[in-house]
């Protein structure tokens, strides 16, 4: 199949869609980014939108996984495995023993891993300069909603016991492409399969300190509140950014005053009705 790549520039992704095996193949790693460029978002220095470019642009696929002691991927599928009772035994599912010897393997309705990985690595670390970076974030989890925040912590810290400050993010786009204007946020809620295009200013961080990308979403479906219920111990941390690289003054930093996102949707000049209901409902109301 030939993709004409006609949509505006944006952060797309691809993953396997084999019938009955999608969850397993994506879990095994058959997924990745599909970045579209255009004449404005060229990915080259000096682009018309004045957006950060490589090495100040990074695509980060966030997923949750479980592992065996030997490092192999683990997916709950048998009695006694995590969540099996919740979705099989507790739901009264009848698994014919001739098809499911020993109670499996079988698929669970949801999957929540106990470790976070980015681009296939558990808790990676990225060295950055004190400048603006463009981060393309993908929630590639099976079932988990992410509620992402950034916290500055002292150098070398691996948790949030000594937070210095929260670092804001500027959203410049989502899975529909670039936004009409930037929006500053402290927390970013990302649904499964969702993407956000953000700019983070690491110049606000004390030199040598670390920024940890934190997840305050829950470890179970329909948790409701944010922060959500944390069943596991370490799914609140995603990755770290160490502000330890010297600023390359030969590369000018971006200026938000000169960034002009588009397109801007104008005021409509004509309205059309696409659906019309006539009559009364079961209570006699129009």
C-alpha positions as CSV (number, residue, x, y, z in Angstrom):
1,X,0.0,0.0,0.0
2,X,1.3,3.5,-0.9
3,X,0.7,6.2,1.7
4,X,0.4,9.6,0.1
5,X,1.3,11.4,3.3
6,X,-1.1,14.2,2.5
7,X,-2.1,15.2,6.1
8,X,-0.5,18.3,7.7
9,X,2.7,17.8,9.6
10,X,2.2,15.8,12.8
11,X,3.1,12.9,15.1
12,X,1.6,9.7,13.8
13,X,2.5,6.1,14.8
14,X,2.0,2.7,13.5
15,X,1.4,-0.7,15.1
16,X,0.5,-4.2,14.2
17,X,-3.2,-5.0,13.6
18,X,-3.2,-8.8,13.1
19,X,-6.5,-10.2,14.1
20,X,-6.3,-11.8,17.6
21,X,-2.7,-10.9,18.1
22,X,-2.6,-7.1,18.0
23,X,-2.0,-6.8,21.8
24,X,0.7,-9.4,21.8
25,X,2.6,-8.1,18.8
26,X,2.5,-4.5,20.0
27,X,3.6,-5.7,23.4
28,X,6.5,-7.5,21.8
29,X,7.6,-4.2,20.1
30,X,5.9,-4.0,16.7
31,X,5.1,-0.3,17.0
32,X,6.9,2.9,16.1
33,X,6.6,6.6,15.2
34,X,5.6,7.9,11.8
35,X,6.5,11.6,11.6
36,X,5.1,13.7,8.9
37,X,6.8,17.0,7.8
38,X,5.8,19.8,5.6
39,X,7.0,23.1,4.3
40,X,6.5,24.8,7.7
41,X,7.5,22.0,10.0
42,X,10.5,20.9,8.0
43,X,12.6,19.4,10.8
44,X,15.6,21.5,9.6
45,X,17.3,24.4,11.3
46,X,15.8,27.7,10.4
47,X,12.4,26.2,9.7
48,X,9.6,28.8,9.3
49,X,8.0,28.0,12.7
50,X,11.3,28.3,14.6
51,X,10.8,24.9,16.2
52,X,13.6,23.0,17.8
53,X,15.3,20.5,15.6
54,X,17.7,17.6,16.1
55,X,19.4,17.1,18.5
56,X,16.8,19.2,20.3
57,X,13.9,17.2,19.2
58,X,13.1,13.7,20.4
59,X,10.2,11.2,20.0
60,X,9.4,9.3,23.2
61,X,7.1,6.2,23.1
62,X,5.9,5.6,26.6
63,X,4.7,2.0,27.4
64,X,4.3,-0.2,30.4
65,X,5.7,-3.7,30.6
66,X,6.2,-6.7,33.0
67,X,9.5,-8.7,33.0
68,X,10.6,-12.1,34.2
69,X,13.8,-12.3,36.3
70,X,15.8,-13.1,33.2
71,X,14.6,-10.0,31.4
72,X,12.1,-11.6,29.1
73,X,8.8,-9.9,28.6
74,X,6.0,-11.3,30.8
75,X,2.3,-11.2,30.0
76,X,-0.3,-12.5,32.4
77,X,-2.2,-15.4,30.9
78,X,-2.5,-18.3,33.5
79,X,-4.1,-18.7,36.9
80,X,-2.0,-17.1,39.6
81,X,-0.7,-14.4,37.3
82,X,-1.4,-10.7,38.0
83,X,-5.0,-9.7,37.2
84,X,-6.0,-13.2,36.1
85,X,-8.5,-13.6,39.0
86,X,-9.9,-10.1,38.3
87,X,-10.8,-10.7,34.7
88,X,-11.2,-14.5,34.4
89,X,-12.1,-16.2,37.7
90,X,-13.8,-13.1,39.2
91,X,-15.9,-12.7,36.1
92,X,-17.1,-16.3,36.1
93,X,-15.5,-17.0,32.7
94,X,-15.8,-20.7,31.7
95,X,-12.7,-21.9,29.9
96,X,-13.1,-25.4,28.4
97,X,-10.2,-27.5,29.8
98,X,-9.6,-29.2,26.5
99,X,-8.9,-25.8,25.0
100,X,-7.3,-24.1,28.0
101,X,-5.2,-26.8,29.8
102,X,-4.2,-25.4,33.2
103,X,-6.5,-22.4,32.7
104,X,-4.6,-20.8,29.9
105,X,-3.1,-19.2,28.1
106,X,-5.9,-16.7,27.7
107,X,-6.3,-12.9,27.1
108,X,-7.1,-10.5,29.9
109,X,-9.4,-7.6,29.4
110,X,-6.8,-5.0,30.5
111,X,-3.1,-5.0,31.0
112,X,-1.2,-2.7,33.4
113,X,2.6,-3.3,33.6
114,X,4.6,-2.7,36.7
115,X,7.5,-0.9,35.0
116,X,7.5,2.1,32.5
117,X,9.6,1.9,29.4
118,X,10.5,4.6,26.9
119,X,11.5,3.6,23.4
120,X,11.9,0.0,24.7
121,X,14.2,0.9,27.7
122,X,13.2,1.0,31.4
123,X,13.7,4.5,32.9
124,X,16.1,5.9,30.3
125,X,18.1,9.0,30.9
126,X,18.6,11.8,28.4
127,X,21.4,14.5,28.8
128,X,20.1,17.9,27.7
129,X,21.3,21.5,27.4
130,X,19.7,24.4,29.2
131,X,17.4,25.3,26.3
132,X,14.1,24.5,24.8
133,X,13.5,20.9,23.6
134,X,10.7,19.6,21.5
135,X,9.3,16.3,22.8
136,X,6.9,14.2,20.9
137,X,5.1,12.0,23.5
138,X,3.2,8.8,22.6
139,X,1.1,6.8,25.0
140,X,1.7,3.3,23.6
141,X,0.3,1.4,26.6
142,X,-2.3,-1.3,26.2
143,X,-4.8,0.1,28.7
144,X,-3.2,2.8,30.8
145,X,-4.0,6.5,30.7
146,X,-1.0,8.6,31.5
147,X,-1.1,11.8,33.5
148,X,2.4,13.3,32.9
149,X,4.2,15.9,34.9
150,X,7.8,17.1,35.0
151,X,9.6,17.7,38.3
152,X,13.1,19.1,38.9
153,X,15.0,17.1,41.5
154,X,18.6,17.2,42.7
155,X,21.2,15.6,40.6
156,X,21.2,11.8,40.6
157,X,17.8,11.4,42.5
158,X,15.6,8.6,41.3
159,X,12.4,9.5,43.1
160,X,10.5,12.6,44.2
161,X,11.6,12.6,47.9
162,X,13.4,16.0,47.3
163,X,11.4,17.9,44.7
164,X,12.7,21.3,43.7
165,X,9.9,22.6,41.5
166,X,7.4,21.5,38.9
167,X,8.5,22.3,35.3
168,X,5.7,23.4,32.9
169,X,5.2,22.2,29.4
170,X,4.0,24.1,26.4
171,X,1.7,22.0,24.1
172,X,2.1,22.8,20.4
173,X,0.3,19.9,18.9
174,X,-1.5,16.6,19.3
175,X,-2.5,13.6,17.2
176,X,-4.3,16.0,14.8
177,X,-1.1,17.9,14.0
178,X,0.1,21.3,15.1
179,X,-2.1,23.5,17.2
180,X,-3.3,27.0,16.3
181,X,-1.5,28.4,19.3
182,X,0.7,27.1,22.2
183,X,-0.9,26.2,25.5
184,X,1.1,26.1,28.8
185,X,0.2,23.1,31.1
186,X,1.5,21.5,34.3
187,X,-0.2,18.1,33.8
188,X,-0.8,16.4,30.5
189,X,-3.5,13.6,30.3
190,X,-2.7,11.2,27.5
191,X,-5.1,8.5,26.5
192,X,-4.0,5.1,25.0
193,X,-2.7,5.7,21.5
194,X,-2.7,9.5,22.1
195,X,0.2,11.8,21.1
196,X,1.2,15.3,22.3
197,X,3.8,17.6,20.9
198,X,5.3,19.7,23.7
199,X,8.2,22.1,24.2
200,X,10.1,22.0,27.5
201,X,12.4,24.8,28.6
202,X,15.3,23.2,30.5
203,X,17.0,26.6,31.0
204,X,14.7,27.0,34.0
205,X,16.4,24.1,35.7
206,X,19.3,24.6,38.0
207,X,22.5,23.5,36.2
208,X,23.4,19.9,36.9
209,X,20.0,19.0,38.3
210,X,17.7,16.3,37.0
211,X,14.1,16.5,35.6
212,X,12.0,13.3,36.1
213,X,9.0,12.7,33.9
214,X,6.3,11.6,36.4
215,X,3.1,9.7,35.9
216,X,0.3,10.3,38.4
217,X,-2.2,8.2,36.5
218,X,-3.5,5.0,38.2
219,X,-2.4,1.4,37.8
220,X,-5.9,0.1,37.2
221,X,-8.9,0.8,34.9
222,X,-11.5,3.3,35.9
223,X,-9.5,4.6,38.8
224,X,-11.2,8.0,38.3
225,X,-9.1,10.4,40.4
226,X,-5.8,12.0,39.5
227,X,-3.6,11.1,41.1
228,X,-4.9,7.6,40.5
229,X,-4.6,4.5,42.6
230,X,-1.0,3.2,42.5
231,X,-0.9,-0.6,42.8
232,X,2.7,-0.9,41.8
233,X,5.7,0.8,43.4
234,X,7.5,2.5,40.5
235,X,5.1,3.3,37.7
236,X,5.1,6.9,38.9
237,X,8.5,7.5,37.1
238,X,8.9,7.4,33.4
239,X,12.3,8.8,32.5
240,X,14.9,11.4,33.5
241,X,16.5,14.4,31.8
242,X,19.9,15.5,33.2
243,X,20.7,19.2,32.5
244,X,24.4,18.7,32.3
245,X,25.4,19.5,28.7
246,X,26.9,22.9,28.0
247,X,24.8,25.3,26.0
248,X,25.8,25.4,22.4
249,X,25.7,29.1,21.7
250,X,26.2,28.5,18.0
251,X,22.7,27.2,17.8
252,X,20.1,29.9,18.7
253,X,17.3,28.9,21.0
254,X,13.7,29.2,19.8
255,X,11.6,32.2,20.7
256,X,8.0,31.7,21.5
257,X,7.2,35.2,20.3
258,X,8.2,34.3,16.8
259,X,6.4,30.9,16.7
260,X,3.2,31.0,14.6
261,X,1.3,27.8,14.6
262,X,-1.4,27.1,12.0
263,X,-3.8,26.9,10.6
264,X,-6.3,29.1,12.4
265,X,-9.9,28.2,11.8
266,X,-11.8,31.4,10.7
267,X,-15.3,32.4,11.6
268,X,-17.8,30.3,9.5
269,X,-19.5,32.2,6.6
270,X,-22.2,29.6,6.2
271,X,-23.9,27.1,8.5
272,X,-25.6,23.9,7.5
273,X,-27.7,21.5,9.5
274,X,-26.4,17.9,9.3
275,X,-29.1,16.3,11.3
276,X,-32.7,17.2,12.3
277,X,-35.0,15.4,14.7
278,X,-38.7,16.0,14.4
279,X,-41.4,14.5,16.6
280,X,-41.8,13.6,20.3
281,X,-40.0,11.2,22.6
282,X,-41.5,8.6,24.9
283,X,-42.4,11.3,27.4
284,X,-44.3,13.4,24.9
285,X,-41.6,16.1,24.8
286,X,-40.7,17.8,21.5
